[in-house]
C-alpha cells in the first residue's frame, strides 16, 4: 500500500532552546516493518527528536513524514497512522485505566463498541484489570508505562513511537512489553523507540541509530553498526565517555 | 564546578549552621534564574513592582492623612480599620484569587537534615522577600508619620515597631492558613470542611462592608470609634494601633498590644510548622492507594459520568466527559469551583443586603424594603459571572503536560475549547441559576430573578469567550505539587495581571446588559433572561470559533508553555 514510503522519515530536524543546540540536523529513514532503536546518552536529544517527529514540538528547521504524510502540513492523516508514548509527559492520570483508554479511543474517532472490546483485552493482557477503578495517578511507575503503551496501541497505528518504554519497568513487565512489541512488528507494524539500555536494543532491534550531541553518529541495520563487536563497545567509543575515576573521590572510602 | 575540598571530611560534623539568610539567598537566586532569558517575565515583574509602588504610595498617604492633616480623632480609626483590612486581605486574597508563591516548595527540603524551627524561620524569612510585602510595608509606614506628627519621636518609634510586627503577622497568617487549607483539601474526605471554612472567610466580607458603608454615612461616629477601639485590641488591629495609643497618651497600652501581636505571630508560626510537616510527608507518599473494584459496564460507560448519559459517544463527548471528571477529581480545579460557589453566593447577598443595612441605620424604621436597585443587582451579578468565567483563564495550565495526548490525537482547537466550556458549564450553570434565585429571594424581589439570571448568563458567556483567548495566549505552567494554591515563582504577578485583564475585558463585553437595565425599566425584567442567555451563548461560541483558530496554529507552543520546567 504505502510500501514505497518509509514508515518515518526525518529531514534536517533542528531545534535550539535559548541558544543551546539540542538537535542539530537529524536525517533518518525508518523502513516500514522495522524495529528501530534510537540510542544515545542522557541529553543527546532523543526526546527532542522524537517530540518533533510526532508533532509535539515545532522544529526550528526540517520536517517529518509519517508513511509519506507530513506531520506539520498534513497533521490529521499523519496522526491517524501514529501511536505515541512520550516520556516525562503525564497522562490524564485522574482517570482510571479503563476510563483513560476509553478517552483515547474516542479521541481517535473509534467506534465505542470496538473501544470497549479492545480496552478490556489490553487491560487483561497487561495485567491492569486488577487495578479496577484505581486512578492512574496512584499506579506504580511500571503500571503507568503499561497503560501508556496501551493508549498508544489502542487505535491500531501503523507506526509506534515510544520514548524510553523500558525505563523504570520491572523485568516481568519489560518482558511483557517486549513480547507485545515483537508481535506488533511481526504483524506488519513499525516501532521506533529510544533507550539507553543496550541489552534490550540488541535483543529487539533490526536497525539502530546512535545519537550524540544532537547529531546521528552511526545508523543502519544492527549487525552493520556493530561490526562484530558488542553494541556497548561501539556506543561508548562513539559517544566518547570516561570509564574510570582516579584520585578525585578518595574520601568515598573511609 | 565542584568546590575543592581539602582532606577527608566525610565524618566531620557540619561546620556551619543553616540560617534564614541561606533561605533568602536561595529564593533570590531561584527568582533570578527564572528571569534568565525570559524577557516577558522581567517585564511583568517590573510592571508588578511599579503597580506595587503606586499602591504603596496611595496607601502611604491614606495612612498618613490623619497626621498630615492634624486630625487626631481619625487616627485610631484609620489605623484599626485600614490595618485590619490589610490583615484580612492578606488572609483572603491568596485563597480566592492569587495563590501563594511557592518558589521554595517545603517538600524540596524534606530530605535535608534541618530542624523544623530552622525550616520554618527560613521559609518565613524567604516569604518576606516579595513585592507585596514591600508594598504593604511602605504603605503602612504612613502610620508612623501619623503617630510621629501627633505624638513625637517616641510614638513614631513604637508605631514603626508595630508596623513591622503587623507585617510579620500578615505573612505568617497567609502562610499558615493556606498551608493548613491545602493539607485539608488534599485528604479528599475533608473537602466539605474546606468548603465551610471558605464560606466563613467569605462571610467576613459582609460585616466589613457594613462597616465601610456606615463609615461613609457619618451617622454614628461614636459607635464607630468604639468599634475601632475593640478592633485595636484584637490581633487584627493591635499592631497598627500601638503607636497611635502612645501618641494619644495611653502609653501602657502599647506594650500590651505589641505582646498580643507577638503572641499571635508565634501561634501562627507554630500552626504553620505543624501543617508544614504533613505537607512535606505528603509529598513523599500520598497515602496508600485505594484499590476500588466493582467495575460495571465497558470502558466507555465508565468514562462518562451519569449526568452525561445523554452525550454522544464520540470525540466531543469524550472531551466533555474527561473535563467533567477532572473538575471534580483534581484538587486544584475543585478548589476553584468551591471558591466560585461560595464567593458567588455570598458577595451578591452581602452587596445587596449591605445597601439595606445602610437604610436601617440611617432611615427612621426597620422597613423591609431594601435599598437595592436593579442596577446594583445587575452589577453584583456581573461580578459573579466574571468570577466564574475567569476560573478558565489558565485551563490548559491545569492539564500540564497531559495536554500532549490531545495534541497527538489532533483535536481541533474549536472542538477542544467548546468541550471545555461545556464541561465547566455543567457545574457552573446550575450554580448560577441557584445563585440568582437565592439572591432574588433574599433581597425580597423574586420578580428580579429573570433580570439577575440574564445578566449573569450574558456575563458568563462573554467571560468564557474572553478567557478562551487568555487561556490559549496567556497560559502558564503550574507546579506539580498537591497544594492547590501553589504558583510558580514569577507566575504570581503574571497571573494577577491576566486575571485583571480578563475581568476587565469581560466587564466591558457585558456592559450592554447593565445599560439596558438602567434604560429599559420594567420591560427589561422579562426580556433580560432570554436576551442575556442568547447573548452569552453567542459570545461563547464566537469566542471558541476565533480562539480555536488561534489554538490550531499554536498547539505545540501551548503545550510547551504549560509543561512545568524541571
Interface residues (C-beta under 8 A of the other chain):
Chain A: X18 X19 X54 X55 X56 X57 X58 X75 X76 X79 X80 X82 X84 X86 X88 X89 X90 X91 X92 X93 X94 X95 X96 X98 X99 X101 X102 X103 X104 X105 X106 X107 X108 X109 X112 X115 X116 X117 X119 X120 X123 X130 X131 X132 X133 X134 X135 X138 X139 X151 X250 X251 X252 X254
Chain B: X5 X8 X9 X10 X11 X37 X286 X289 X290 X291 X292 X293 X294 X295 X298 X299 X300 X301 X302 X303 X313 X314 X315 X317 X318 X319 X321 X322 X325 X326 X329 X330 X399 X400 X401 X402 X404 X405 X406 X407 X408 X409 X410 X411 X480 X556 X557 X559 X560 X563 X566
